Amino acid sequence: MAWTLCDLANTNHPSDERAAFLPVMDELNMRVISSLAVVLVAVTLSTQNVTAATTVAIFDAGVDSFDGLVYAGGFDHVNGDSTPQDDSDTNHGTAIAAVISSIAPGTPLLIEKVWGPSSRHFASRDNAAMLRVLDRPEVRVVDINRLSKVDPALLQQAVAQDKVIVINVGNTGGGNPVGAAQHAAGLGGAAVVGVGLDESGEILTQSNRAGNLRDIALSAPGFNSVSSSRGSSFSKPHISAAAALVINRWPFLSAPDVVSILLNTADDLGAPGVDSVYGHGRVNPAAAIGPSGEMLVPTGDSGGGGSSAGGALVVAGAVAAAIIVKNRTKQKNTILVDSYGRGFEISLEDLISVRDDSNGLRSRLAGLDDESYIARLTADGSTMAYVSKVTSTAQRLDEDDLFADRVEEISEYSIALSGDTRNGGRYLLGYNASPRLEFGATAQLDRSFDAVPFTASHALSAPYFGYSDQGVSAQFKYQLGRHLDLKFGAASTDEAEEFGLNSDGVLMEGVYHKDRFALGLQIGYLNETGSLFGGASNGAFSVDATSTLSLGLSTVYRSSERITWFANYSEGYSKVNDRTRSQLQNFTALRSNTFGAGVVASDVLRQNDRLGFTVSQPLRIASGNVDFSNPYTQRDDGKILFDDERINLNPDVAETAFEIFYGHQTRHDATVSLLLVHRDNPSHIAHRTDINALLATYQRNF
């Protein structure tokens, strides 16, 4: 039912009314790293449900009621009364208001009627209307026609109050904006001019071009179904509504920031980039309320600073359970802020990525697509060189654009040089070659099927000897007696490309072996720079440094010529230095452990085959606590609020990984193998879906 002007005047619409606002959800692709492959997960970012925080003032021909209109008062400067009814022949003012209400539902509208049927503007009317607007602090957007004769000094006062000024470019078909639009250039980045588009998205014939105001120009439809007229006037309300949407969610934003957001999120039209016809392009309200620029995880007492989210929430499997699930009894969501300091709420559990290759599957998958070369450097084979080129799909964490698709093919080289020393020892120098396989139970087993060593689980070797194969390593083995070997190892990890891992470790292992039995004892020291147990460095969950002293015990027993039993247990004691901009602070000393056991049999089904079984627990924190500061909401003034709680890093459950392997070496120098992996409570998270992997390979040397 249509309202009369008297209905509007008598309806109770207080100036500070806040109508219910319908938030727009923005779907974005968030990258998540898994141990097997790169997975793209759809994550919904949204803000808190809010009411309209701003009023839009419209300087036009008045308004007639329509469904969805939220009237915030007004004045008829033509007839001198408080009932600004639209008496234009084309419903011009009503059309302007209807566009704003359709794009930004619930936004209160202050109706300042400054022209009537003649469409003539007078400075006295426009200035009186602006003075009324200056007395209304809730008005943050002012929609003005280019015919307005408002005093530029009053416009300066308006932008000083953080009001956004929107003016159309005019309808003379010229190359530059005309009339009041030319004032926009001197308003300190708080003003936008609107260019009209036709139904096909091209420049409206009568609309002026962006011209000399291209840097502050946006385009929008110059028509609508409410009015019979067409022109750049109708581009204004699209821009005004988009500005209101942004301010409604983040009222602390300055007017220049609001304008910058609208300009930078527009859809490009015409010539690439900003051009003299369409300016920055077509205004995009949905994009304007989505994240812009680099995303940060706020830390500290406000949203003014934080850690880059391009890797900020990548954690190691050892600590994932406690942070994601265990003892987090308060807020389940977290806040990311964009380059304008705008907060976006997201489920913390959905955002966190777990970096976990404790069972070695990732390196095994990468190794399937390689080119390997082995060269004897001495006639007797005492000195060997091994070179491998591996091409694999890798996930790059791009700190400049969290949501960019950065999955790419990369080629990496692995180089190893081994040989005997004059005193009866043996050395192994490696570049991007795993430093672990020569230690622990793994080193004592017959690895004749090196193509797919099912014992690649870190729990069976040297789990604390770095968390990446990238870098340089050196190993030396000396035989101290008939039954005793002594091994030394040093490794420096440098995985700057993907996770920013950087660590230095040393390891010493003594192995006593006699007949069918071997017993090894390890002691090691690892210093991680920026990360904790292999989580991404330089992020919201990173640390300044982690120093870990580790002890390990391994045993291998051959019960017969065909059956070998093996086991490995390792324990670490870690001291963590906090990082200033991190959500994790005040670590206690951490104790962690990992273990594995298994059996391998040869010639089971046929000659030259192998059947094996292992069970292991990946690295897990056994004791330790940390303070977790979680940003969970943003106030209207922009301040980020945090929930602080003390978290026990020891999870309630432990992951158990099972592996079954079968391999057969054929007469044609080929290896056929099958590996089945089952992970129960992956990453030590209770009730998480079990992970199963099947890896079948055929490899032949040429």
C-alpha positions as CSV (number, residue, x, y, z in Angstrom):
1,M,0.0,0.0,0.0
2,A,1.5,3.4,-1.0
3,W,2.0,6.0,1.7
4,T,0.9,9.6,1.2
5,L,3.3,12.4,2.1
6,C,1.3,13.0,5.3
7,D,1.8,9.3,6.3
8,L,5.5,9.8,6.0
9,A,5.5,13.0,8.0
10,N,3.4,11.5,10.8
11,T,5.1,8.1,11.0
12,N,7.4,7.7,14.0
13,H,10.9,7.5,12.4
14,P,13.4,8.9,14.9
15,S,16.6,10.2,13.4
16,D,18.7,7.6,15.2
17,E,16.6,4.6,14.1
18,R,18.7,1.5,13.2
19,A,16.8,-0.9,10.9
20,A,17.7,-4.6,10.7
21,F,20.4,-5.2,8.1
22,L,20.8,-8.3,6.0
23,P,24.5,-9.2,5.8
24,V,25.9,-10.4,2.6
25,M,28.1,-13.6,2.8
26,D,31.2,-13.7,0.7
27,E,32.5,-17.1,-0.4
28,L,36.3,-17.3,-0.8
29,N,38.7,-20.1,-1.6
30,M,41.1,-20.8,1.3
31,R,44.2,-22.9,0.7
32,V,44.8,-25.7,3.0
33,I,47.9,-27.9,3.0
34,S,47.6,-31.7,3.6
35,S,50.2,-34.4,3.8
36,L,49.1,-36.0,0.6
37,A,48.0,-33.2,-1.7
38,V,47.0,-29.6,-2.0
39,V,43.3,-29.2,-1.2
40,L,41.2,-26.1,-1.9
41,V,38.5,-25.7,0.8
42,A,35.6,-23.3,0.5
43,V,35.5,-21.1,3.5
44,T,32.8,-18.5,4.3
45,L,34.0,-15.2,5.7
46,S,31.4,-13.0,7.3
47,T,31.1,-10.2,9.9
48,Q,28.9,-10.1,12.9
49,N,25.2,-9.5,12.3
50,V,24.9,-5.8,12.6
51,T,22.2,-3.2,12.2
52,A,22.5,-0.3,9.8
53,A,25.1,2.0,11.2
54,T,24.8,4.9,8.8
55,T,22.2,7.1,7.2
56,V,22.4,8.2,3.6
57,A,21.3,11.8,2.7
58,I,19.7,12.3,-0.7
59,F,19.6,15.8,-2.3
60,D,16.9,15.3,-4.9
61,A,13.2,15.8,-5.8
62,G,11.8,14.1,-2.6
63,V,10.4,10.6,-2.2
64,D,7.1,8.7,-2.4
65,S,6.8,5.6,-0.2
66,F,7.7,2.2,-1.4
67,D,8.2,-1.2,0.3
68,G,11.5,-1.3,2.1
69,L,11.9,2.5,2.6
70,V,13.3,3.4,6.0
71,Y,12.6,7.1,6.4
72,A,14.9,9.0,8.6
73,G,13.3,12.4,8.3
74,G,13.8,15.2,5.8
75,F,12.7,18.6,4.6
76,D,11.1,20.1,1.6
77,H,13.3,23.1,0.8
78,V,11.1,24.0,-2.2
79,N,7.8,24.4,-0.4
80,G,9.2,25.0,3.1
81,D,7.7,22.1,5.0
82,S,8.7,18.8,6.5
83,T,6.9,16.5,3.9
84,P,9.4,16.1,1.1
85,Q,7.1,14.3,-1.4
86,D,8.4,13.5,-4.9
87,D,6.5,15.7,-7.3
88,S,8.9,15.3,-10.3
89,D,7.4,14.0,-13.5
90,T,9.8,11.1,-13.6
91,N,9.8,9.9,-10.0
92,H,13.4,10.9,-10.0
93,G,13.9,11.2,-6.2
94,T,11.9,8.0,-5.5
95,A,14.0,6.1,-8.0
96,I,17.2,7.2,-6.3
97,A,15.9,6.1,-2.9
98,A,14.6,2.8,-4.2
99,V,18.0,1.9,-5.7
100,I,19.8,2.5,-2.4
101,S,17.2,0.5,-0.4
102,S,17.4,-2.4,-2.8
103,I,21.2,-2.7,-2.6
104,A,21.6,-1.8,1.1
105,P,18.3,-3.0,2.7
106,G,17.4,-1.3,6.0
107,T,19.6,1.8,5.4
108,P,17.8,4.9,6.8
109,L,17.4,7.7,4.2
110,L,17.4,11.4,5.0
111,I,15.4,13.0,2.2
112,E,16.4,16.6,1.4
113,K,14.1,17.9,-1.4
114,V,16.1,20.6,-3.1
115,W,14.2,20.8,-6.5
116,G,10.7,20.4,-7.8
117,P,9.1,19.8,-11.2
118,S,11.3,22.5,-12.8
119,S,14.5,20.6,-11.7
120,R,16.1,24.0,-11.1
121,H,18.7,24.2,-8.3
122,F,19.2,27.2,-6.0
123,A,22.3,27.7,-3.8
124,S,20.1,28.7,-0.9
125,R,18.2,25.3,-1.0
126,D,21.3,23.2,-1.4
127,N,23.3,25.0,1.3
128,A,20.3,24.8,3.7
129,A,20.1,21.0,3.0
130,M,23.9,20.6,3.6
131,L,23.7,22.5,6.9
132,R,21.0,20.1,8.1
133,V,23.3,17.2,7.1
134,L,26.2,18.6,9.0
135,D,23.9,18.5,12.1
136,R,23.3,14.8,11.6
137,P,26.4,12.8,12.7
138,E,24.7,9.5,11.7
139,V,24.7,10.6,8.1
140,R,27.9,9.2,6.5
141,V,27.0,9.2,2.8
142,V,25.6,12.2,0.9
143,D,24.1,11.7,-2.6
144,I,24.2,14.9,-4.6
145,N,23.2,15.8,-8.1
146,R,25.8,17.4,-10.4
147,L,23.3,20.4,-10.9
148,S,23.7,21.2,-7.2
149,K,24.9,24.7,-6.3
150,V,26.1,23.7,-2.9
151,D,29.0,25.9,-1.4
152,P,32.3,23.9,-1.8
153,A,33.2,25.1,1.8
154,L,30.2,23.2,3.1
155,L,31.4,20.1,1.2
156,Q,34.8,20.5,2.9
157,Q,33.0,20.5,6.3
158,A,31.1,17.4,5.4
159,V,34.3,15.4,4.5
160,A,35.9,16.7,7.7
161,Q,33.1,14.8,9.4
162,D,34.0,11.6,7.5
163,K,31.1,11.8,5.2
164,V,31.4,10.3,1.7
165,I,30.2,12.6,-1.1
166,V,28.8,11.0,-4.3
167,I,28.1,13.1,-7.3
168,N,27.1,12.1,-10.9
169,V,29.2,13.3,-13.8
170,G,26.4,15.0,-15.8
171,N,24.4,14.2,-18.9
172,T,25.9,16.4,-21.7
173,G,27.8,13.5,-23.3
174,G,31.1,15.4,-22.8
175,G,34.5,14.0,-22.1
176,N,34.8,15.4,-18.6
177,P,32.4,15.6,-15.6
178,V,30.6,18.9,-15.2
179,G,28.9,21.0,-12.5
180,A,29.2,20.1,-8.9
181,A,31.1,16.9,-9.9
182,Q,34.2,19.1,-10.4
183,H,34.2,19.9,-6.7
184,A,35.0,16.2,-6.0
185,A,38.6,16.5,-6.9
186,G,39.4,18.8,-4.0
187,L,37.7,16.7,-1.2
188,G,40.7,14.8,-0.1
189,G,39.8,11.4,-1.5
190,A,36.4,11.4,0.2
191,A,34.3,11.9,-2.9
192,V,33.3,9.7,-5.9
193,V,31.8,10.7,-9.2
194,G,29.3,8.4,-11.0
195,V,29.3,7.5,-14.7
196,G,26.1,6.1,-16.2
197,L,25.9,2.8,-18.1
198,D,23.2,1.4,-20.4
199,E,21.6,-2.1,-20.3
200,S,24.6,-3.6,-22.2
201,G,27.1,-2.3,-19.7
202,E,28.4,0.3,-22.2
203,I,28.7,4.0,-21.5
204,L,25.2,5.7,-21.6
205,T,25.0,7.9,-24.6
206,Q,24.1,11.1,-22.7
207,S,26.4,10.4,-19.8
208,N,29.6,12.4,-19.4
209,R,32.9,10.4,-19.3
210,A,35.2,10.1,-16.3
211,G,37.7,12.3,-18.0
212,N,39.9,14.4,-15.7
213,L,38.3,12.7,-12.7
214,R,39.0,9.2,-13.8
215,D,41.0,8.5,-10.6
216,I,37.8,9.0,-8.4
217,A,35.2,7.8,-10.9
218,L,33.0,4.7,-10.8
219,S,30.4,3.4,-13.3
220,A,26.9,2.1,-12.6
221,P,23.6,1.6,-14.3
222,G,22.1,4.9,-15.5
223,F,18.5,3.6,-15.5
224,N,16.0,1.8,-13.3
225,S,12.4,0.5,-13.4
226,V,11.1,3.2,-11.0
227,S,11.8,6.2,-13.2
228,S,11.0,6.8,-16.8
229,S,14.2,8.9,-17.3
230,R,17.8,7.8,-17.9
231,G,21.1,9.5,-17.0
232,S,24.2,9.5,-14.9
233,S,22.0,10.5,-11.9
234,F,21.0,6.9,-11.4
235,S,24.6,5.7,-11.1
236,K,24.9,7.7,-7.9
237,P,22.7,5.6,-5.7
238,H,24.5,2.4,-6.6
239,I,27.7,3.9,-5.4
240,S,26.0,5.5,-2.3
241,A,24.5,2.1,-1.4
242,A,27.9,0.3,-1.7
243,A,29.4,3.0,0.5
244,A,26.6,2.4,3.1
245,L,27.2,-1.3,3.0
246,V,30.9,-0.9,3.9
247,I,30.2,1.7,6.6
248,N,27.4,-0.4,8.1
249,R,29.8,-3.2,8.8
250,W,32.9,-1.2,9.7
251,P,31.8,2.3,10.9
252,F,35.3,3.1,12.1
253,L,36.5,3.5,8.5
254,S,37.3,7.0,7.3
255,A,35.6,8.4,4.3
256,P,38.8,8.2,2.1
257,D,39.2,4.5,3.1
258,V,35.6,3.8,2.1
259,V,36.1,5.5,-1.2
260,S,39.4,3.6,-1.7
261,I,37.7,0.3,-1.1
262,L,35.0,1.1,-3.6
263,L,37.5,2.1,-6.3
264,N,39.8,-0.9,-5.7
265,T,37.1,-3.5,-5.8
266,A,35.3,-2.3,-8.9
267,D,35.0,-4.5,-12.0
268,D,37.2,-3.1,-14.8
269,L,35.5,-1.8,-17.9
270,G,36.8,-0.5,-21.1
271,A,40.6,-0.2,-21.5
272,P,42.5,-2.2,-18.9
273,G,43.0,-0.3,-15.7
274,V,41.7,3.1,-14.8
275,D,40.5,4.9,-18.0
276,S,39.0,8.2,-19.0
277,V,35.6,6.7,-19.9
278,Y,34.6,4.4,-17.1
279,G,37.1,5.4,-14.4
280,H,37.9,2.4,-12.1
281,G,35.0,0.5,-13.7
282,R,31.6,-0.8,-12.5
283,V,31.0,-0.5,-8.7
284,N,30.8,-4.0,-7.1
285,P,29.0,-3.9,-3.7
286,A,29.6,-7.6,-3.0
287,A,33.3,-7.2,-3.6
288,A,33.5,-4.0,-1.5
289,I,32.4,-5.9,1.6
290,G,34.9,-8.7,1.0
291,P,38.6,-8.8,2.0
292,S,41.0,-6.5,0.2
293,G,44.7,-6.8,0.1
294,E,46.9,-8.8,2.5
295,M,45.0,-10.6,5.2
296,L,46.4,-10.5,8.8
297,V,45.8,-12.4,11.9
298,P,45.6,-9.6,14.5
299,T,47.8,-9.9,17.6
300,G,48.1,-7.6,20.6
301,D,45.4,-5.3,21.8
302,S,44.1,-3.9,18.5
303,G,43.7,-4.6,14.9
304,G,46.5,-2.2,13.9
305,G,49.1,-5.0,13.4
306,G,49.3,-8.7,13.0
307,S,50.9,-11.7,11.3
308,S,50.4,-12.4,7.6
309,A,47.8,-15.1,7.1
310,G,49.7,-16.5,4.1
311,G,51.0,-19.4,6.3
312,A,50.0,-17.8,9.6
313,L,47.8,-20.7,10.6
314,V,49.8,-23.6,9.3
315,V,50.7,-25.7,12.3
316,A,52.5,-29.0,12.9
317,G,50.5,-32.2,13.5
318,A,52.1,-32.4,16.9
319,V,50.3,-29.3,18.2
320,A,47.3,-29.2,15.9
321,A,44.9,-31.1,18.2
322,A,45.4,-29.0,21.2
323,I,45.0,-25.7,19.3
324,I,42.0,-26.8,17.2
325,V,40.0,-28.9,19.6
326,K,41.6,-29.6,23.0
327,N,40.5,-27.3,25.8
328,R,39.4,-24.4,23.6
329,T,36.3,-23.8,25.6
330,K,35.7,-20.1,24.7
331,Q,35.3,-18.6,21.2
332,K,35.2,-21.1,18.3
333,N,35.8,-18.4,15.7
334,T,38.7,-16.1,14.9
335,I,39.1,-12.8,13.1
336,L,41.2,-11.9,10.1
337,V,41.8,-8.3,9.1
338,D,42.4,-7.0,5.6
339,S,44.7,-4.1,4.5
340,Y,42.0,-1.6,5.7
341,G,41.8,-3.1,9.2
342,R,38.4,-4.6,8.5
343,G,37.6,-7.7,10.5
344,F,36.2,-10.9,9.0
345,E,35.0,-13.7,11.2
346,I,35.8,-17.3,10.3
347,S,35.8,-20.6,12.0
348,L,39.2,-21.2,13.5
349,E,39.0,-24.9,12.9
350,D,38.3,-24.3,9.2
351,L,41.1,-21.9,8.8
352,I,43.9,-23.9,10.5
353,S,46.0,-26.1,8.2
354,V,48.0,-29.0,9.5
355,R,51.4,-29.7,8.1
356,D,52.0,-33.4,8.7
357,D,54.2,-35.7,6.7
358,S,55.2,-37.9,9.7
359,N,54.6,-41.1,7.7
360,G,56.8,-39.9,4.8
361,L,54.0,-40.2,2.2
362,R,54.6,-36.8,0.8
363,S,58.2,-37.4,0.0
364,R,57.4,-40.9,-1.4
365,L,54.8,-39.5,-3.7
366,A,57.2,-36.8,-5.0
367,G,59.9,-39.5,-5.5
368,L,57.7,-41.4,-7.9
369,D,58.2,-38.8,-10.6
370,D,62.0,-38.5,-10.8
371,E,65.0,-38.9,-12.9
372,S,67.8,-40.6,-11.1
373,Y,71.5,-41.0,-12.0
374,I,74.1,-43.0,-10.1
375,A,77.8,-42.7,-11.0
376,R,80.8,-44.6,-9.6
377,L,83.6,-42.2,-9.0
378,T,86.2,-45.0,-8.2
379,A,86.7,-48.3,-9.9
380,D,85.9,-50.3,-6.8
381,G,82.7,-48.4,-6.1
382,S,83.9,-47.1,-2.8
383,T,82.9,-43.5,-3.8
384,M,79.5,-42.9,-5.4
385,A,77.5,-39.9,-6.6
386,Y,73.7,-39.9,-6.8
387,V,71.7,-37.2,-8.5
388,S,67.9,-37.1,-8.7
389,K,65.6,-34.5,-10.3
390,V,62.1,-34.6,-8.8
391,T,59.2,-32.7,-10.5
392,S,56.2,-32.4,-8.2
393,T,53.2,-30.3,-7.4
394,A,53.8,-27.9,-4.6
395,Q,51.7,-25.4,-2.6
396,R,53.2,-22.0,-2.4
397,L,52.1,-19.7,0.5
398,D,51.8,-16.3,-1.0
399,E,51.9,-13.6,1.7
400,D,50.7,-10.9,-0.7
401,D,47.5,-12.6,-1.6
402,L,46.2,-15.3,0.7
403,F,43.5,-16.4,-1.7
404,A,45.6,-16.6,-4.9
405,D,45.8,-20.0,-6.5
406,R,49.5,-20.7,-6.1
407,V,49.7,-24.4,-6.8
408,E,52.4,-25.0,-9.3
409,E,54.8,-27.5,-10.7
410,I,58.4,-27.3,-9.4
411,S,61.6,-29.2,-10.1
412,E,64.1,-29.9,-7.3
413,Y,67.4,-31.6,-7.3
414,S,68.6,-34.1,-4.8
415,I,72.4,-34.8,-4.7
416,A,74.3,-37.3,-2.5
417,L,77.9,-38.2,-2.4
418,S,79.1,-41.2,-0.4
419,G,82.5,-42.8,0.0
420,D,84.9,-44.6,2.3
421,T,87.5,-42.8,4.4
422,R,91.1,-43.9,4.9
423,N,90.6,-44.9,8.5
424,G,87.8,-47.3,7.7
425,G,84.9,-44.9,8.1
426,R,82.2,-43.9,5.7
427,Y,80.7,-40.5,4.8
428,L,77.6,-39.3,3.1
429,L,77.1,-35.7,2.0
430,G,73.7,-34.7,0.8
431,Y,71.8,-31.8,-0.7
432,N,68.0,-32.0,-0.5
433,A,68.5,-35.7,0.5
434,S,66.8,-37.1,3.6
435,P,69.2,-37.1,6.5
436,R,67.1,-39.5,8.6
437,L,67.2,-42.8,6.8
438,E,70.7,-43.6,7.9
439,F,69.7,-43.6,11.6
440,G,67.4,-45.6,13.8
441,A,65.8,-48.9,13.0
442,T,65.4,-47.8,9.3
443,A,69.2,-47.9,8.8
444,Q,69.5,-51.5,10.2
445,L,67.0,-53.0,7.8
446,D,67.7,-54.4,4.4
447,R,66.2,-51.8,2.0
448,S,66.6,-53.7,-1.2
449,F,63.3,-52.1,-2.5
450,D,64.6,-48.5,-2.2
451,A,62.1,-47.3,-4.7
452,V,59.3,-47.3,-2.1
453,P,60.8,-47.9,1.4
454,F,57.7,-48.6,3.5
455,T,59.8,-47.8,6.6
456,A,60.0,-44.2,5.6
457,S,57.9,-43.2,8.6
458,H,59.9,-40.7,10.6
459,A,59.1,-42.5,13.9
460,L,61.4,-45.4,12.8
461,S,64.5,-43.3,12.0
462,A,65.4,-39.9,13.5
463,P,62.2,-37.9,13.9
464,Y,63.9,-34.9,15.6
465,F,66.6,-34.5,12.9
466,G,64.7,-31.7,11.1
467,Y,61.3,-31.6,9.6
468,S,62.2,-31.2,5.9
469,D,64.5,-32.9,3.4
470,Q,65.4,-29.6,1.8
471,G,68.9,-28.3,2.8
472,V,72.3,-29.8,3.3
473,S,73.5,-32.6,5.5
474,A,76.6,-34.6,6.4
475,Q,76.9,-38.0,8.0
476,F,79.9,-40.0,9.1
477,K,80.1,-43.6,10.3
478,Y,83.0,-45.1,12.1
479,Q,83.4,-48.8,13.2
480,L,84.9,-48.7,16.7
481,G,85.1,-52.4,17.0
482,R,83.7,-55.6,15.7
483,H,80.3,-55.0,17.2
484,L,80.1,-51.2,17.7
485,D,79.4,-48.4,15.2
486,L,79.4,-44.7,15.9
487,K,77.5,-42.3,13.6
488,F,77.5,-38.5,13.5
489,G,75.1,-36.3,11.6
490,A,74.6,-32.6,10.9
491,A,71.7,-31.1,8.9
492,S,70.7,-27.6,8.0
493,T,67.2,-27.2,6.7
494,D,66.2,-24.4,4.4
495,E,62.7,-24.7,3.1
496,A,62.2,-21.0,2.4
497,E,59.9,-21.4,-0.6
498,E,57.0,-23.3,1.0
499,F,56.8,-23.0,4.7
500,G,59.8,-20.9,5.6
501,L,61.4,-23.7,7.7
502,N,64.9,-23.1,8.9
503,S,66.7,-25.4,11.4
504,D,70.1,-26.7,12.3
505,G,70.5,-30.1,14.0
506,V,73.2,-32.5,15.1
507,L,72.8,-36.1,15.9
508,M,75.0,-38.9,17.4
509,E,74.1,-42.5,17.4
510,G,75.9,-45.6,18.8
511,V,74.8,-49.0,17.4
512,Y,75.7,-52.3,19.0
513,H,75.2,-55.2,16.7
514,K,75.9,-58.9,17.1
515,D,74.6,-61.8,15.0
516,R,70.9,-61.2,14.5
517,F,70.5,-58.3,17.0
518,A,71.2,-54.6,16.9
519,L,70.6,-51.9,19.5
520,G,71.0,-48.2,18.8
521,L,71.0,-45.2,21.1
522,Q,70.6,-41.6,19.8
523,I,71.2,-38.2,21.2
524,G,70.5,-35.1,19.2
525,Y,69.9,-31.4,19.3
526,L,67.7,-29.4,16.9
527,N,67.3,-25.6,16.8
528,E,64.3,-24.3,14.7
529,T,64.2,-20.7,13.7
530,G,60.6,-19.3,13.6
531,S,58.8,-22.6,13.9
532,L,57.6,-25.2,16.3
533,F,57.9,-28.9,15.3
534,G,57.9,-28.0,11.6
535,G,54.9,-25.6,11.6
536,A,55.1,-22.7,9.3
537,S,57.4,-19.8,10.4
538,N,56.6,-16.1,10.5
539,G,52.9,-16.6,11.2
540,A,50.4,-16.2,13.9
541,F,51.2,-19.6,15.3
542,S,55.0,-19.3,14.9
543,V,57.6,-18.8,17.6
544,D,60.9,-17.1,17.7
545,A,62.9,-20.3,18.1
546,T,62.5,-23.9,19.4
547,S,65.4,-25.8,20.9
548,T,64.9,-29.6,21.3
549,L,67.1,-32.1,23.0
550,S,66.2,-35.6,21.8
551,L,66.9,-39.2,22.9
552,G,66.1,-42.3,20.9
553,L,66.3,-46.0,21.2
554,S,66.1,-48.5,18.3
555,T,66.3,-52.2,18.1
556,V,66.3,-54.7,15.2
557,Y,66.0,-58.5,15.7
558,R,66.2,-61.1,13.0
559,S,64.2,-64.1,14.3
560,S,65.1,-66.1,11.2
561,E,66.7,-65.6,7.8
562,R,63.4,-64.4,6.4
563,I,61.8,-62.4,9.3
564,T,63.0,-59.3,10.9
565,W,61.4,-57.4,13.9
566,F,62.2,-53.7,14.6
567,A,61.1,-50.9,16.9
568,N,62.0,-47.3,17.6
569,Y,61.2,-44.9,20.4
570,S,62.2,-41.2,20.6
571,E,61.6,-38.5,23.1
572,G,62.2,-34.8,22.9
573,Y,62.5,-32.0,25.5
574,S,61.9,-28.6,24.0
575,K,62.4,-25.0,25.1
576,V,60.4,-22.4,23.2
577,N,61.2,-18.7,22.8
578,D,58.0,-16.7,22.2
579,R,57.6,-14.5,19.1
580,T,56.3,-11.0,19.7
581,R,53.5,-11.1,17.1
582,S,52.1,-14.5,17.7
583,Q,48.9,-15.8,19.2
584,L,50.9,-18.3,21.2
585,Q,52.8,-17.0,24.2
586,N,54.3,-18.2,27.5
587,F,55.2,-21.8,26.6
588,T,56.3,-24.1,29.3
589,A,58.9,-26.7,28.6
590,L,57.5,-29.2,26.2
591,R,58.0,-33.0,26.3
592,S,57.1,-35.0,23.2
593,N,57.5,-38.5,21.9
594,T,57.0,-40.8,19.0
595,F,57.4,-44.5,18.4
596,G,57.0,-47.2,15.8
597,A,57.4,-51.0,15.5
598,G,57.0,-53.5,12.8
599,V,58.0,-56.7,11.1
600,V,59.2,-57.5,7.6
601,A,59.4,-60.9,6.0
602,S,61.0,-61.9,2.7
603,D,60.1,-64.7,0.2
604,V,56.5,-64.9,1.6
605,L,54.5,-65.6,-1.5
606,R,57.2,-66.0,-4.0
607,Q,61.0,-65.6,-4.3
608,N,62.3,-62.0,-4.1
609,D,59.1,-60.6,-2.5
610,R,58.7,-58.8,0.8
611,L,55.7,-58.3,3.1
612,G,55.9,-55.8,5.9
613,F,53.7,-54.3,8.7
614,T,54.3,-51.3,10.9
615,V,52.4,-49.4,13.6
616,S,53.5,-46.0,14.8
617,Q,52.5,-42.9,16.7
618,P,53.6,-39.7,15.0
619,L,55.3,-37.0,17.0
620,R,52.9,-35.9,19.9
621,I,53.3,-33.5,22.8
622,A,53.2,-35.4,26.0
623,S,53.2,-32.4,28.3
624,G,53.3,-28.6,28.1
625,N,51.1,-25.5,28.2
626,V,50.8,-22.3,26.3
627,D,48.7,-19.1,26.4
628,F,46.4,-18.8,23.3
629,S,45.2,-15.2,22.5
630,N,42.3,-15.5,20.0
631,P,40.9,-12.4,18.3
632,Y,37.1,-13.1,18.2
633,T,35.3,-9.9,17.3
634,Q,35.8,-6.3,16.2
635,R,34.0,-3.4,17.8
636,D,32.5,-0.5,15.9
637,D,35.5,1.6,16.7
638,G,37.8,-0.9,15.1
639,K,39.3,-2.4,18.2
640,I,39.8,-6.1,18.1
641,L,38.8,-8.1,21.2
642,F,40.7,-11.1,22.3
643,D,40.0,-14.2,24.4
644,D,43.0,-15.4,26.4
645,E,43.1,-18.9,27.8
646,R,45.7,-21.4,28.9
647,I,45.8,-24.5,26.7
648,N,47.2,-27.9,27.6
649,L,49.0,-29.0,24.5
650,N,48.7,-32.7,25.4
651,P,45.7,-34.0,23.3
652,D,43.2,-36.5,24.7
653,V,43.9,-39.0,21.9
654,A,46.9,-40.2,20.0
655,E,47.1,-40.9,16.3
656,T,47.9,-44.5,15.4
657,A,49.2,-45.2,11.9
658,F,49.2,-48.6,10.3
659,E,51.1,-49.6,7.2
660,I,51.0,-52.8,5.2
661,F,53.5,-53.2,2.4
662,Y,54.0,-55.9,-0.2
663,G,56.7,-55.7,-2.9
664,H,58.0,-58.1,-5.5
665,Q,61.2,-57.8,-7.5
666,T,60.7,-59.4,-10.9
667,R,63.3,-61.1,-13.2
668,H,63.3,-58.0,-15.5
669,D,64.8,-55.7,-12.9
670,A,61.4,-54.2,-12.1
671,T,59.7,-53.7,-8.7
672,V,56.0,-53.9,-8.2
673,S,54.8,-52.7,-4.8
674,L,51.6,-52.0,-2.9
675,L,51.4,-49.8,0.2
676,L,48.2,-49.4,2.3
677,V,48.2,-46.7,5.0
678,H,45.5,-46.2,7.7
679,R,45.6,-43.3,10.1
680,D,43.3,-43.4,13.1
681,N,42.6,-40.0,14.9
682,P,44.8,-38.1,12.3
683,S,47.0,-35.4,13.9
684,H,45.8,-36.6,17.3
685,I,42.3,-35.0,16.9
686,A,39.5,-37.1,18.4
687,H,36.6,-38.0,16.1
688,R,38.4,-36.7,13.0
689,T,37.7,-38.8,9.9
690,D,40.3,-41.5,9.5
691,I,42.7,-41.2,6.6
692,N,43.3,-44.1,4.2
693,A,45.8,-44.1,1.4
694,L,46.7,-46.8,-1.2
695,L,49.9,-46.4,-3.2
696,A,50.6,-48.9,-6.0
697,T,53.8,-48.5,-8.0
698,Y,55.6,-50.2,-10.8
699,Q,59.2,-49.2,-11.3
700,R,61.8,-50.4,-13.8
701,N,65.3,-49.3,-14.2
702,F,66.7,-48.7,-17.7
